[in-house]
């Protein structure tokens, strides 16, 4: 866990309060039907599950290992008794 100074915590709290103030002022400035539609769209977007995007485009092969970094071949297991 990261520790922040008292000044940083106060600045973050002030920033959060200011953002809430700006958001409420913005919502008050738009017409009620538009605000209700926006709230419905936001709720619908937040209710959708998060699906992470694949790391690579479909059909692309992964990069081969760099020369000299190839994985070691699998060991062949031949259990022998003690001599």
C-alpha positions as CSV (number, residue, x, y, z in Angstrom):
1,X,0.0,0.0,0.0
2,X,1.3,3.4,-0.9
3,X,1.6,6.1,1.7
4,X,0.7,9.6,0.7
5,X,1.5,12.8,2.6
6,X,-1.3,14.7,4.4
7,X,-1.0,17.4,1.8
8,X,-1.5,14.9,-1.0
9,X,-4.6,13.4,0.7
10,X,-6.1,16.9,1.2
11,X,-5.4,17.8,-2.4
12,X,-7.1,14.6,-3.6
13,X,-10.1,15.2,-1.4
14,X,-10.4,18.8,-2.6
15,X,-10.1,17.7,-6.2
16,X,-12.8,15.0,-5.7
17,X,-15.1,17.6,-4.1
18,X,-14.5,20.0,-7.0
19,X,-15.2,17.3,-9.6
20,X,-18.5,16.5,-7.8
21,X,-19.4,20.2,-7.8
22,X,-18.6,20.5,-11.5
23,X,-20.6,17.3,-12.3
24,X,-23.7,18.5,-10.4
25,X,-23.5,21.9,-12.0
26,X,-23.3,20.3,-15.4
27,X,-26.2,17.9,-14.7
28,X,-28.3,20.9,-13.5
29,X,-27.5,22.8,-16.7
30,X,-28.9,20.2,-19.2
31,X,-32.7,19.6,-19.7
32,X,-34.3,16.9,-17.5
33,X,-35.2,14.4,-20.3
34,X,-31.6,14.6,-21.7
35,X,-30.2,14.0,-18.2
36,X,-32.5,11.1,-17.6
37,X,-31.5,9.5,-20.9
38,X,-27.8,10.0,-20.1
39,X,-28.2,8.4,-16.7
40,X,-29.9,5.4,-18.3
41,X,-27.1,5.0,-20.8
42,X,-24.5,5.3,-18.1
43,X,-26.3,2.7,-15.9
44,X,-26.5,0.3,-18.9
45,X,-22.8,0.7,-19.7
46,X,-21.8,0.1,-16.1
47,X,-24.0,-3.0,-15.9
48,X,-22.2,-4.7,-18.8
49,X,-19.5,-7.1,-17.8
50,X,-15.9,-6.2,-18.7
51,X,-14.5,-8.4,-21.5
52,X,-10.8,-7.8,-21.9
53,X,-9.6,-7.4,-25.5
54,X,-7.2,-10.1,-26.8
55,X,-3.5,-9.3,-26.8
56,X,-3.1,-9.9,-30.5
57,X,-5.1,-9.6,-33.6
58,X,-6.9,-12.9,-34.6
59,X,-4.8,-15.1,-36.8
60,X,-1.4,-13.6,-35.9
61,X,1.3,-15.9,-34.6
62,X,3.2,-15.1,-31.5
63,X,6.7,-13.8,-31.9
64,X,9.4,-16.5,-31.9
65,X,11.9,-16.5,-29.1
66,X,15.1,-14.5,-29.6
67,X,18.1,-16.5,-30.9
68,X,19.8,-18.2,-27.9
69,X,16.6,-18.0,-25.8
70,X,14.8,-21.1,-27.2
71,X,13.2,-23.3,-24.6
72,X,15.1,-26.5,-23.6
73,X,13.8,-29.7,-25.1
74,X,11.8,-32.0,-22.8
75,X,13.8,-34.5,-20.9
76,X,13.4,-38.1,-22.0
77,X,12.7,-40.1,-18.9
78,X,14.5,-43.5,-18.8
79,X,14.5,-44.6,-15.2
80,X,17.5,-46.9,-14.7
81,X,18.2,-49.0,-11.7
82,X,21.2,-48.3,-9.5
83,X,24.5,-49.8,-10.7
